[in-house]
Amino acid sequence: MASNRSRRLRKKLCVDEFQELGFELSLQYRDELDAPAKQAFLGQFLQQAITGNGLAFTGVEDFGFVCLARRGSVSEEQRGAVEGWLAKSSELSGFSVSPLQDAWYPDQPIHSPS
């Protein structure tokens, strides 16, 4: 990416100091869990782990991306809170939470503030 962009353009493109971070998650449900139980679990997950931490989730019932509900980046503490909530759930046989990554340009390295 060009390094001589104006501050306004960098903000509009969410690059450099305006980079926004989020993370991917993958859920594996227990085999005996039926569709209504999965829906109930997802409702609790979205209310308690996502909305309760000021986050937003986009995806399907077993895979998605989590970002901040407003402009900005997910913190390591928020990511850890979601991971901790998932670890306590009995409906899952497993899950994975990715490290923080650029929400707009996933292949870009995380910008370190100067």
Secondary structure by P-SEA (a helix, b strand, c coil): ccccccaaaaaaacccccbbbbbbbbbbccccccaaaaaaaaaaaaacccccccbbbbcccccccccccccccccaaaaaaaaaaaaacccccccccccccccccccccccccc
